[in-house]
Amino acid sequence: MTGSLIIVAAYILDRIIGDPRWIPHPVIGMGKLITFVERIIRRYALSARALRWAGLLLPLTVVGVAYVLTWLAVFLLGQIHAWLAIGSEVLLIATTIASKGLKDAGMAVYRELHSGDLPAARTALGMIVGRDTQELDEPEIVRGTVETIAENIVDAIISPLFYALIGGAPLAMAYRAVNTLDSMVGYKNEKYLHLGWASARLDDAANYIPARLTAVLLVSAAWLKRLEPLRSWLTVRRDARMHPSPNSGFPESAVAGALGVRLGGYNVYHGVRFFRAYMGDPLRPLEAEDIRRTTVLMFLSSWLFVLLCVVAGGIRWIVMPPQ
């Protein structure tokens, strides 16, 4: 039961304080470690074949270090006092999730749209997406924001909490290392095609179950908000696997169905236009209020998962009571 209550406390802590800049964030350290290991690998792996083998070494090293250091920190603090171990787990798990940060980023775009400042809204969106935003109109700005919030419900909230439930702060931090690796080296471009393949595949595998669980949670959240849970579920069944990512289509299609809008379409990256499969049906135009609605669905689905963690902890306590 203690582990479930730690997750509740960590989630509440993130909702309250998010990631204040004055607190050193573990992801910064992970980024530096990834850069350091990559530099060493590129010094010795000079062929494409060598880089592909080294692509296995990179996630093993970074994820392993993240797990071991977190476990060691919690263990050593626990030798001083049990409450220090519990407090450190709460704080460390809170750093692996970003519910407040995701909400703040989305609402920054919403506020600029609400005030009618399209250039500022484009700039705010450009802070959280990789696509070009300079020429986007309001519906496309809304689409980019809704897609980003929906997609990140998985890797910024549900996945780290899922792994925290299984293995506490060490496994949650290991997941965050996996996600950081994917964001830094998991690209199919010339630089990372060979070195980053294992990191990208590992991220896909790590998010496989949480992404599908998130879709179910979003359908449930749509029911609680009296939106369209049946349409949300049917949209997931029809459209989720059309997304180029094996996981991102699940939360995006769930949100699209719940709101009655269509996501996906043409995006521009560095001046090059790409098409991404549509998610949902265009039953009405996208509007700025859809950003706020998606944020509400994000929080509801997150709370539902936290509740599931409490229930799971209670069942475990009943079946395997502490000695």
Sequence and secondary structure as in RCSB ss.txt:
>XXXX:A:sequence
MTGSLIIVAAYILDRIIGDPRWIPHPVIGMGKLITFVERIIRRYALSARALRWAGLLLPLTVVGVAYVLTWLAVF
LLGQIHAWLAIGSEVLLIATTIASKGLKDAGMAVYRELHSGDLPAARTALGMIVGRDTQELDEPEIVRGTVETIA
ENIVDAIISPLFYALIGGAPLAMAYRAVNTLDSMVGYKNEKYLHLGWASARLDDAANYIPARLTAVLLVSAAWLK
RLEPLRSWLTVRRDARMHPSPNSGFPESAVAGALGVRLGGYNVYHGVRFFRAYMGDPLRPLEAEDIRRTTVLMFL
SSWLFVLLCVVAGGIRWIVMPPQ
>XXXX:A:secstr
 HHHHHHHHHHHHHHHH   TTS  HHHHHHHHHHHHHHHHHHH  SHHHHHHHHHHHHHHHHHHHHHHHHHHHH
HHHHH HHHHHHHHHHHHHHH  HHHHHHHHHHHHHHHHTT HHHHHHHHHTT SS  TT  HHHHHHHHHHHHH
HHHIIIIIHHHHHHHHHHHHHHHHHHHHHHHHHHH   STTTTTTSHHHHHHHHHHHHHHHHHHHHHHHHHHHHT
TS HHHHHHHHHHHGGGSSSTTTHHHHHHHHHHHT  EEEEEEETTEEEEEEEES  SS   THHHHHHHHHHHH
HHHHHHHHHHHHHHHHHHHS   
